[in-house]
Amino acid sequence: MANPKTESKRLLSYDIAEWACGLKYEDLSPQAVQAAKLFWFDSIGCALGGSQQEDARILLKHHRAMSATADSSSGEGRGNGKATAFVSGFKTNPVDAAFMNGHMIRAMDYNDIYWKADPCHPSDLIAAPLALCESEGLSGKDLILGTIIAYEIEMRLCEIGRPGVREYGWHHATLSAFAAPVAAGRVLNLTRDQMVSAIGISAARTFCPGAVTAGKLTNMKNTVDPWAGRMGAESALLAREGFSGPDHMIDGKEGLFAVFSHVQYKGQPASFDGAGLIKDLPNSPKSHYRILDCGMKSFPIEALSHAPLTAMMKTIKDNNVKADNVKEIKVEVIARAADILGDPHKYRPDSKETADHSLPYCMAVGLVDGMVTPLQFKEERVLDKSLIPIMDKVKVVANDEFEALFPKFQPSRVTITTNDGKEYSTRVDVPKGDPRDPMTEEEIAVKFTALGSDVIGKKQCEQLRKCIMDLENAAKVDELLKLTVA
């Protein structure tokens, strides 16, 4: 392993590795531990619902077929690995389990959200620590520690871009590839130098263009970040065996910072706040952990749609507005929301993936149905042509005044004009689920049961809730996995 001083400066991967390797469960704050359990509660609920999506079914079928123990009569691998895939109970290796479970968490775009310079969904990455804890026989405390580390590094990476990588055409899975091996590596109890290699191995192969969330969307939209989680698990396992990776992938020669410094954005070179990545890394129960700053989704849609949808639903409820009396819905949002959610493709969504990133669709279906739940993203609803005239009434515009308030706030104003010329306007700065208006355990339970009761039954949903909320007392995570199986 190269010495951290080979490039005449200390490389950031060593600082991150030393922090992660040194952090212990006893160093965590009670608030961070509680947050980790609530995010697991929310994430597994999302996974239960996500398991029913077509892309999740395809992945399960594929991995069963790839299994060396495929049952020749049915073509379905029963599996003999040490890690469990949610719902199906398919037993496989921890790398594949991390990927399939991470994808199920992500599949409905209903899991957590953090948005600073870049967006991210840290729960996309936590299936890797879970799969490794199961296959290595580790405890609930080990899982909580790995989870909090995943959130800390992922969220910090998404804060330090000037501007974020999204602004110059890259997906945040690029950054996830640097965070995932840190969480996985801590669960495996890697040494500092092994952890540095794990970061290098993972990040070397997971740079991801923004095309996956631009224009027409495909199954890859919900797959690139879980794939980074998969790479984190595999890279940590390889590093434990002595496989080496570059230590300069973050701030060294031709690493992340150097590569993006060639990009011009509004006349300035893109940059990163390297010092901010490691400043005040938490190390005691009195420290502030980033996991407390992450939000949850109360709607199964793209994060920046939450504030405008909240505003519209409040407007129609408070003023008893009916769909057939609406002439126009003007939606004022920040520039990036207008760009992502209001481009021409989004006015004619032909898939769930495009619909849940379409502000015109979400507003139209919310207006007509009076709710936006997973039911509104079933194929027959997305393809319902009766929604087209209403989508065309939605005008998405960027508001420069709002731009200055982001990301501290997610301001959005919705103005509905009715056929008789009346206007009703509502502004929302903080959507439900934001840390400033968080979802309670009871609210998460409603979401969890709605997603999971048809999959594993209401009784098992309640057993699973109790198991998750008592995670710190679990000697192993086997019972947790067992309860996720239908």
C-alpha positions in Angstrom: 0.0 0.0 0.0 1.4 3.4 -1.0 2.2 5.8 1.7 -0.3 8.6 2.1 2.4 11.2 1.6 3.4 10.0 -1.9 1.7 12.9 -3.5 3.3 15.5 -1.1 0.1 15.9 0.8 -2.2 13.7 2.9 -4.9 12.3 0.8 -8.5 12.5 1.9 -9.2 8.7 1.6 -6.8 8.2 4.6 -8.7 10.7 6.8 -12.0 9.1 5.9 -10.7 5.6 6.5 -9.1 6.5 9.8 -12.4 8.0 11.0 -14.5 5.1 9.9 -12.2 2.4 11.2 -12.0 4.1 14.6 -15.7 4.8 15.1 -17.4 2.5 17.5 -21.1 1.9 18.4 -20.4 3.5 21.8 -19.4 6.7 20.0 -22.9 7.1 18.4 -25.5 9.5 19.8 -28.8 8.1 21.0 -30.5 10.4 18.4 -28.4 9.0 15.6 -29.2 5.4 16.7 -32.9 6.2 16.8 -32.7 7.8 13.3 -30.9 4.8 11.9 -33.7 2.5 13.1 -36.4 4.8 11.7 -34.6 4.9 8.3 -34.4 1.1 8.3 -38.2 1.0 9.1 -38.9 3.4 6.2 -36.4 1.6 3.9 -37.7 -1.9 4.4 -41.3 -0.7 3.9 -40.1 0.8 0.6 -38.4 -2.5 -0.3 -41.6 -4.5 0.4 -43.4 -2.3 -2.1 -40.4 -2.2 -4.4 -40.3 -6.0 -4.6 -43.5 -6.0 -6.6 -42.1 -3.8 -9.3 -41.3 -5.4 -12.7 -37.6 -4.4 -12.6 -37.2 -6.0 -9.2 -38.8 -9.2 -10.6 -36.5 -9.2 -13.5 -33.4 -8.9 -11.3 -34.6 -11.7 -9.0 -35.2 -14.0 -12.0 -31.8 -13.1 -13.5 -29.9 -13.8 -10.2 -31.7 -17.0 -9.7 -30.8 -18.1 -13.2 -27.2 -17.1 -12.6 -27.1 -19.1 -9.4 -24.9 -22.2 -9.5 -27.7 -24.1 -7.7 -30.4 -23.4 -10.2 -33.2 -25.9 -10.0 -33.2 -27.4 -13.5 -36.9 -28.3 -13.4 -38.1 -24.7 -12.7 -35.2 -22.6 -13.8 -35.2 -20.9 -10.5 -32.1 -21.0 -8.2 -33.0 -21.8 -4.7 -29.6 -20.6 -3.7 -27.3 -21.7 -0.9 -25.5 -18.5 0.0 -25.4 -16.8 3.4 -27.3 -13.7 2.5 -31.1 -13.3 2.0 -33.0 -11.4 -0.7 -36.0 -9.6 0.7 -39.5 -11.1 0.1 -38.4 -14.1 -2.0 -36.0 -15.4 0.6 -33.6 -16.4 -2.2 -30.2 -17.2 -0.6 -27.2 -15.9 -2.4 -23.8 -14.2 -1.8 -23.7 -10.8 0.0 -22.8 -8.8 -3.1 -25.8 -10.0 -5.1 -28.1 -9.7 -2.0 -26.8 -6.1 -1.4 -27.7 -5.2 -5.0 -31.2 -6.8 -5.1 -32.2 -5.5 -1.7 -30.8 -2.1 -2.4 -32.7 -2.0 -5.7 -35.9 -3.0 -3.9 -35.4 -0.1 -1.4 -35.0 2.2 -4.4 -37.4 0.7 -6.9 -40.4 3.0 -6.2 -38.4 6.2 -5.6 -40.1 6.3 -2.2 -37.1 6.1 0.0 -35.2 8.8 1.8 -33.8 12.1 0.3 -31.0 14.5 1.1 -30.4 17.5 -1.2 -27.6 20.0 -0.8 -25.2 20.6 -3.7 -26.2 17.2 -5.0 -29.2 15.0 -4.3 -28.8 11.5 -2.7 -30.7 8.7 -1.2 -28.3 7.2 1.5 -30.6 4.2 2.1 -29.7 3.0 -1.5 -26.4 2.0 0.1 -27.4 0.4 3.4 -28.4 -3.0 2.0 -24.6 -3.7 1.6 -23.9 -3.5 5.4 -27.0 -5.6 6.0 -26.0 -8.4 3.6 -22.5 -8.4 5.1 -23.8 -8.5 8.7 -26.0 -11.5 7.8 -23.3 -13.4 6.0 -20.6 -12.7 8.6 -22.9 -13.3 11.6 -22.7 -9.8 13.0 -25.1 -7.9 15.3 -27.7 -5.2 15.0 -25.3 -2.8 16.6 -22.8 -3.5 13.8 -25.6 -2.8 11.2 -26.5 0.5 12.9 -22.9 1.6 12.9 -22.4 0.8 9.2 -25.7 2.6 8.4 -24.7 5.8 10.2 -21.3 5.7 8.5 -23.0 5.3 5.1 -25.2 8.4 5.7 -22.4 10.5 7.1 -20.0 10.0 4.1 -22.7 10.0 1.4 -24.3 13.2 2.6 -21.0 15.0 3.1 -19.9 14.0 -0.4 -23.2 15.6 -1.7 -22.5 18.8 0.2 -19.0 19.6 -1.1 -19.5 20.2 -4.8 -19.3 23.8 -6.1 -21.7 23.4 -7.7 -22.9 19.7 -7.4 -22.0 17.1 -10.0 -25.7 17.1 -11.1 -25.2 20.6 -12.5 -22.6 19.4 -15.0 -24.4 16.3 -16.1 -23.3 13.5 -13.7 -25.4 11.4 -11.4 -24.9 11.2 -7.7 -24.2 7.5 -8.0 -20.7 8.8 -8.9 -20.3 10.0 -5.3 -22.1 7.0 -3.8 -19.2 4.8 -5.1 -16.9 6.6 -2.7 -19.3 6.2 0.3 -20.5 2.6 -0.1 -17.2 0.9 0.5 -16.7 2.9 3.7 -19.9 1.6 5.3 -19.3 -2.0 4.0 -15.6 -1.9 5.0 -16.4 -0.8 8.6 -18.8 -3.8 9.0 -16.0 -6.1 7.8 -13.6 -4.4 10.3 -11.1 -3.5 7.6 -7.8 -1.9 8.5 -7.1 1.7 7.5 -5.1 0.7 4.4 -7.7 -1.9 3.4 -10.4 0.7 3.6 -8.4 3.1 1.4 -8.1 0.3 -1.2 -11.8 -0.4 -0.9 -12.6 3.2 -1.7 -10.2 3.1 -4.7 -11.6 -0.2 -6.1 -15.2 0.9 -5.9 -14.8 4.5 -7.1 -12.6 3.4 -10.0 -15.6 1.7 -11.7 -18.7 3.7 -10.8 -18.7 7.1 -12.4 -22.2 7.6 -13.7 -23.5 10.1 -16.3 -26.7 12.0 -15.6 -28.4 10.5 -18.7 -30.0 7.9 -16.4 -32.3 10.7 -14.9 -32.5 13.0 -18.0 -35.2 12.8 -20.6 -36.9 9.5 -21.0 -36.3 7.3 -18.0 -35.7 3.6 -17.8 -35.1 0.9 -15.2 -31.6 2.2 -14.8 -32.9 5.3 -13.0 -33.5 3.2 -9.8 -30.5 0.9 -10.4 -27.3 2.9 -10.6 -27.2 3.8 -6.9 -27.9 0.3 -5.7 -25.2 -0.8 -8.1 -22.8 1.6 -6.3 -23.9 -0.2 -3.1 -23.1 -3.5 -4.7 -19.6 -2.2 -5.7 -19.1 -1.1 -2.1 -19.7 -4.6 -0.8 -17.6 -6.3 -3.4 -14.8 -3.8 -3.1 -14.6 -4.2 0.7 -14.5 -8.0 0.4 -11.7 -7.7 -2.2 -9.8 -5.3 -0.1 -10.0 -7.6 2.9 -8.2 -10.3 0.8 -5.4 -7.9 -0.1 -6.7 -6.5 -3.5 -5.4 -3.0 -3.9 -7.0 0.2 -5.3 -5.7 3.7 -5.8 -5.5 5.9 -2.7 -5.7 9.1 -4.7 -9.2 8.6 -6.2 -10.7 11.6 -4.3 -8.1 14.5 -4.4 -5.0 13.0 -6.1 -3.8 12.9 -9.6 -6.7 12.4 -12.1 -9.1 11.6 -9.2 -12.6 13.0 -8.6 -11.6 16.6 -7.9 -9.0 16.8 -10.7 -11.3 15.3 -13.3 -14.2 17.7 -12.6 -11.9 20.8 -12.3 -11.8 20.8 -16.1 -15.5 21.5 -16.3 -16.6 25.1 -16.7 -19.9 26.1 -15.0 -21.1 29.7 -15.6 -17.6 30.7 -16.4 -15.9 29.2 -13.4 -14.1 25.8 -13.0 -16.1 23.3 -11.0 -14.6 22.6 -7.6 -15.0 20.7 -4.3 -14.6 21.7 -0.7 -12.2 18.9 0.3 -11.8 20.3 3.8 -15.5 20.3 4.3 -15.6 16.5 3.6 -13.7 15.7 6.7 -14.4 18.8 9.0 -15.7 17.9 12.4 -16.4 14.2 11.6 -18.5 13.0 14.5 -16.8 10.8 17.1 -18.8 10.9 20.3 -22.4 10.7 21.6 -22.3 14.5 21.8 -21.4 14.9 18.1 -23.9 15.9 15.4 -24.4 13.0 12.9 -25.5 13.8 9.4 -28.2 11.1 9.5 -30.3 13.6 11.5 -30.3 16.0 8.6 -31.8 13.5 6.1 -35.4 13.5 5.0 -38.1 11.0 4.1 -40.6 10.9 1.4 -44.3 11.2 2.1 -45.0 10.8 -1.7 -43.5 8.1 -4.0 -42.1 10.7 -6.3 -38.9 12.7 -7.2 -37.8 14.8 -4.2 -38.2 18.2 -5.7 -41.8 17.4 -6.6 -42.8 17.2 -2.9 -43.1 20.9 -2.1 -45.2 21.8 -5.2 -47.4 18.7 -4.8 -47.9 19.5 -1.1 -48.8 23.1 -2.1 -51.3 22.0 -4.7 -53.0 19.4 -2.5 -53.4 22.0 0.2 -54.8 24.5 -2.3 -57.4 22.1 -3.7 -58.4 20.9 -0.2 -58.7 24.4 1.4 -60.6 25.8 -1.6 -62.6 22.7 -2.7 -61.2 23.0 -6.2 -62.4 20.3 -8.7 -60.4 19.1 -11.7 -63.0 20.0 -14.3 -63.0 23.6 -13.1 -59.3 24.2 -13.5 -58.0 26.4 -16.3 -54.3 26.5 -15.4 -51.9 25.2 -12.7 -48.8 27.5 -12.5 -45.9 25.9 -10.6 -43.0 28.1 -9.6 -39.9 26.1 -8.5 -36.1 26.4 -8.5 -34.4 26.1 -11.9 -33.1 22.6 -11.5 -36.6 21.3 -10.5 -38.0 23.0 -13.6 -35.3 21.4 -15.7 -35.6 17.9 -14.3 -39.4 17.7 -13.8 -40.9 19.9 -16.5 -39.0 19.0 -19.7 -41.1 18.0 -22.7 -40.7 14.2 -22.1 -42.4 14.7 -18.7 -45.6 15.9 -20.4 -46.2 12.5 -22.0 -44.9 9.9 -19.5 -45.1 6.3 -20.8 -43.6 4.5 -17.8 -43.6 4.6 -14.0 -40.0 5.8 -14.1 -40.8 8.9 -16.1 -44.2 9.5 -14.4 -42.7 9.7 -10.9 -40.2 12.3 -12.2 -42.9 14.2 -14.1 -44.3 17.3 -12.3 -47.2 17.6 -14.9 -48.2 14.0 -14.3 -48.0 14.2 -10.5 -50.0 17.4 -10.3 -52.6 16.1 -12.8 -53.1 12.8 -11.1 -53.1 14.4 -7.7 -55.8 16.9 -8.8 -58.0 14.2 -10.3 -57.5 11.4 -7.8 -57.1 13.5 -4.7 -54.0 11.5 -3.7 -50.6 10.5 -4.9 -49.7 6.9 -3.8 -48.1 3.9 -5.4 -51.5 3.2 -7.0 -51.1 6.3 -9.1 -48.0 4.8 -10.8 -49.6 1.6 -12.0 -49.2 1.2 -15.8 -52.9 1.6 -16.6 -53.0 4.9 -14.7 -49.8 6.3 -16.2 -51.1 5.5 -19.7 -54.6 6.9 -19.1 -55.1 9.5 -21.9 -57.7 11.3 -19.9 -54.9 12.9 -17.9 -53.2 14.5 -20.9 -55.5 17.6 -21.2 -54.9 18.2 -17.5 -51.1 17.7 -17.7 -51.2 20.4 -20.5 -52.7 22.9 -18.0 -49.6 22.6 -15.8 -47.0 25.4 -16.5 -43.7 24.8 -14.7 -41.6 27.9 -14.4 -38.3 28.7 -12.7 -38.4 31.4 -10.0 -35.2 33.4 -9.4 -36.2 34.5 -6.0 -36.6 30.9 -4.9 -33.2 30.0 -6.2 -31.5 32.1 -3.5 -33.3 30.2 -0.8 -32.3 26.7 -2.0 -31.0 24.4 -0.6 -31.9 25.6 2.9 -35.5 25.6 1.7 -37.3 24.0 -1.2 -39.6 26.8 -2.0 -42.5 26.3 -4.4 -45.6 28.2 -5.2 -48.7 26.8 -6.9 -51.3 29.1 -8.3 -54.5 27.5 -9.6 -56.7 29.5 -12.0 -60.2 28.3 -12.3 -62.5 28.7 -15.4 -64.3 31.6 -13.7 -61.0 33.5 -13.4 -60.4 33.0 -9.7 -56.9 32.4 -8.5 -55.9 30.3 -5.5 -52.2 30.3 -4.4 -50.2 28.4 -1.8 -46.5 28.5 -1.1 -44.6 25.6 0.7 -40.9 25.9 1.7 -40.5 22.7 3.7 -42.2 19.5 2.5 -43.5 16.9 4.9 -40.7 14.5 5.8 -38.0 17.2 5.9 -36.1 17.0 9.2 -37.8 20.3 10.1 -41.2 18.6 9.6 -40.2 14.9 10.1 -42.3 11.8 9.7 -43.0 10.2 13.1 -42.7 6.5 13.7 -46.5 6.3 13.5 -46.5 8.1 10.2 -43.8 5.8 8.9 -45.9 2.8 10.1 -48.8 3.9 8.0 -46.6 4.1 4.9 -44.9 0.8 5.9 -48.3 -1.1 6.2 -49.6 0.4 3.0 -46.6 -0.9 1.1 -46.1 -4.2 3.0 -49.4 -5.6 4.1 -50.3 -7.2 0.7 -46.7 -8.6 0.5 -46.1 -10.1 3.9 -49.4 -9.5 5.7 -50.3 -7.0 8.4 -49.3 -9.2 11.3 -45.8 -9.7 9.9 -45.5 -6.0 9.2 -46.1 -5.4 12.9 -43.6 -8.1 13.9 -41.0 -6.5 11.5 -41.6 -3.1 13.0 -40.9 -4.3 16.5 -37.7 -6.2 15.3 -36.4 -3.1 13.5 -37.0 -0.7 16.4 -35.2 -3.1 18.8 -32.3 -3.6 16.4 -29.6 -2.5 18.9 -30.4 -5.6 21.0 -30.2 -8.1 18.2 -27.2 -10.5 18.5 -27.6 -11.3 14.8 -29.7 -9.8 12.0 -31.1 -13.2 10.9 -34.6 -12.6 12.5 -34.9 -9.3 10.7 -34.2 -10.9 7.3 -36.5 -13.8 8.1 -39.4 -11.4 8.8 -38.9 -9.7 5.4 -39.7 -13.0 3.6 -43.2 -13.5 2.3 
